[in-house]
């Protein structure tokens, strides 16, 4: 569709009617309701829809991503093969198999067969297990009817735990190759619940702290994790090149601080200039832009 304005033709995108969107299945998503659009920098408003995923979760997706199949699910698609979840424990449930479950309106959703600690076996929505909304077959409330949730859902500690878990098991997550792709896992105790993680690590002592693995090739567990500043984590990053000099091993950032040399200057001398390390740290620092 084109519009004529002052001798120019402006392309006007076709307005797709709701009848062609609502209720139509796009991969694992079914749009069920149009929601408020989002305005881009160029002033155009992008239509967004609330979608029901096969797994039972609801998510808001841009219309272009729905119809173009760029967004295929709520994020559960990386569990297309759930073999790696078999035997894993989530709160009181242990996943022992895969199945289909049905809603009250007879919609088929993806489910898992779970065995509760009390011995009961139930078919549960996969989304409910992964989100932690379903923790037991109901025996938990009978054992302790006054039990409350941990109350940390909106805290930094909870988001850090959740992010670490995603790094290990979400193949669609950006940078997955640096964690789960390298075989980095989360210990079963932490994978079971946030409460276990919090019991082992405690609260952050400062908002500037985040979770660091001491051994960058090790797993997320109590023995290999600590709260650390962003600077400390940067020094431990796998992309850092360590240099040993006079019996001490440091990365470029640490050596630059040690010899009071601008990091970029030292890096250029070593990488672009191919200088030996001893020469790179001994040359005079000139007053030039670096």
JOCORCOR-V224003 format. One record per residue. N is the residue number from 1. RES is the residue in three letters. D_FIRST is the distance of its C-alpha to the first C-alpha in Angstrom with 2 decimals. Layout:
N:RES:D_FIRST
N:RES:D_FIRST
This chain:
1:UNK:0.00
2:UNK:3.83
3:UNK:7.00
4:UNK:10.34
5:UNK:13.29
6:UNK:16.73
7:UNK:15.95
8:UNK:13.45
9:UNK:9.76
10:UNK:8.59
11:UNK:6.12
12:UNK:5.30
13:UNK:6.43
14:UNK:6.41
15:UNK:9.64
16:UNK:12.20
17:UNK:14.86
18:UNK:18.42
19:UNK:19.72
20:UNK:18.08
21:UNK:19.63
22:UNK:22.94
23:UNK:25.80
24:UNK:24.05
25:UNK:26.16
26:UNK:24.79
27:UNK:27.89
28:UNK:30.37
29:UNK:28.05
30:UNK:27.13
31:UNK:24.90
32:UNK:26.92
33:UNK:25.59
34:UNK:22.80
35:UNK:24.46
36:UNK:23.83
37:UNK:21.07
38:UNK:22.06
39:UNK:20.99
40:UNK:20.62
41:UNK:22.22
42:UNK:19.02
43:UNK:18.63
44:UNK:15.82
45:UNK:17.06
46:UNK:17.25
47:UNK:17.82
48:UNK:21.25
49:UNK:23.17
50:UNK:26.87
51:UNK:27.70
52:UNK:30.92
53:UNK:32.21
54:UNK:34.49
55:UNK:37.35
56:UNK:37.12
57:UNK:35.78
58:UNK:32.80
59:UNK:30.40
60:UNK:27.27
61:UNK:24.43
62:UNK:20.95
63:UNK:18.24
64:UNK:17.07
65:UNK:20.75
66:UNK:21.26
67:UNK:18.60
68:UNK:19.20
69:UNK:22.91
70:UNK:23.89
71:UNK:25.91
72:UNK:27.94
73:UNK:30.53
74:UNK:32.07
75:UNK:34.10
76:UNK:36.60
77:UNK:35.28
78:UNK:37.86
79:UNK:40.46
80:UNK:39.38
81:UNK:42.90
82:UNK:45.23
83:UNK:48.48
84:UNK:48.96
85:UNK:49.06
86:UNK:51.82
87:UNK:55.00
88:UNK:53.30
89:UNK:54.41
90:UNK:52.19
91:UNK:54.49
92:UNK:56.73
93:UNK:54.65
94:UNK:54.93
95:UNK:52.21
96:UNK:53.93
97:UNK:51.16
98:UNK:47.67
99:UNK:46.66
100:UNK:43.99
101:UNK:44.13
102:UNK:42.63
103:UNK:41.44
104:UNK:42.74
105:UNK:39.67
106:UNK:40.52
107:UNK:37.68
108:UNK:38.95
109:UNK:39.10
110:UNK:40.65
111:UNK:44.24
112:UNK:47.45
113:UNK:51.06
114:UNK:53.03
115:UNK:56.74
116:UNK:57.89
117:UNK:60.96
118:UNK:62.79
119:UNK:62.36
120:UNK:59.70
121:UNK:56.86
122:UNK:53.45
123:UNK:49.92
124:UNK:47.60
125:UNK:43.87
126:UNK:43.30
127:UNK:41.20
128:UNK:44.12
129:UNK:46.58
130:UNK:44.57
131:UNK:43.74
132:UNK:47.38
133:UNK:46.65
134:UNK:49.11
135:UNK:52.36
136:UNK:54.90
137:UNK:55.55
138:UNK:56.73
139:UNK:60.17
140:UNK:59.34
141:UNK:59.10
142:UNK:62.33
143:UNK:64.17
144:UNK:63.05
145:UNK:61.42
146:UNK:61.34
147:UNK:59.48
148:UNK:56.51
149:UNK:53.59
150:UNK:54.13
151:UNK:52.12
152:UNK:50.70
153:UNK:47.10
154:UNK:45.68
155:UNK:48.16
156:UNK:47.82
157:UNK:50.40
158:UNK:48.46
159:UNK:45.18
160:UNK:47.14
161:UNK:48.69
162:UNK:45.36
163:UNK:43.79
164:UNK:46.79
165:UNK:46.46
166:UNK:42.77
167:UNK:43.69
168:UNK:46.19
169:UNK:44.34
170:UNK:40.55
171:UNK:39.45
172:UNK:35.88
173:UNK:37.20
174:UNK:36.74
175:UNK:40.10
176:UNK:41.42
177:UNK:43.11
178:UNK:45.40
179:UNK:46.75
180:UNK:46.35
181:UNK:45.55
182:UNK:48.97
183:UNK:50.73
184:UNK:50.97
185:UNK:51.48
186:UNK:52.37
187:UNK:55.84
188:UNK:56.17
189:UNK:57.71
190:UNK:54.70
191:UNK:52.23
192:UNK:54.03
193:UNK:53.34
194:UNK:52.52
195:UNK:55.93
196:UNK:57.69
197:UNK:55.73
198:UNK:56.55
199:UNK:60.18
200:UNK:60.51
201:UNK:58.59
202:UNK:59.05
203:UNK:56.99
204:UNK:55.74
205:UNK:58.20
206:UNK:55.47
207:UNK:51.73
208:UNK:51.70
209:UNK:52.91
210:UNK:50.99
211:UNK:52.06
212:UNK:53.47
213:UNK:54.91
214:UNK:58.21
215:UNK:58.06
216:UNK:54.56
217:UNK:55.09
218:UNK:56.40
219:UNK:54.87
220:UNK:53.98
221:UNK:57.32
222:UNK:59.96
223:UNK:62.09
224:UNK:59.31
225:UNK:57.34
226:UNK:57.96
227:UNK:56.22
228:UNK:55.53
229:UNK:53.88
230:UNK:50.76
231:UNK:53.09
232:UNK:55.38
233:UNK:52.51
234:UNK:51.21
235:UNK:54.69
236:UNK:54.61
237:UNK:51.19
238:UNK:51.23
239:UNK:49.52
240:UNK:52.53
241:UNK:55.12
242:UNK:58.65
243:UNK:61.43
244:UNK:65.12
245:UNK:67.50
246:UNK:71.14
247:UNK:70.89
248:UNK:67.86
249:UNK:64.36
250:UNK:61.38
251:UNK:57.78
252:UNK:56.70
253:UNK:55.76
254:UNK:59.18
255:UNK:61.08
256:UNK:59.30
257:UNK:60.47
258:UNK:63.91
259:UNK:64.53
260:UNK:62.58
261:UNK:60.21
262:UNK:56.51
263:UNK:54.64
264:UNK:52.19
265:UNK:55.16
266:UNK:57.07
267:UNK:54.07
268:UNK:53.48
269:UNK:57.18
270:UNK:57.24
271:UNK:53.93
272:UNK:53.18
273:UNK:56.75
274:UNK:58.19
275:UNK:61.20
276:UNK:63.82
277:UNK:63.54
278:UNK:66.91
279:UNK:66.00
280:UNK:62.56
281:UNK:64.21
282:UNK:67.12
283:UNK:65.43
284:UNK:65.40
285:UNK:62.25
286:UNK:61.26
287:UNK:59.46
288:UNK:56.19
289:UNK:52.60
290:UNK:51.77
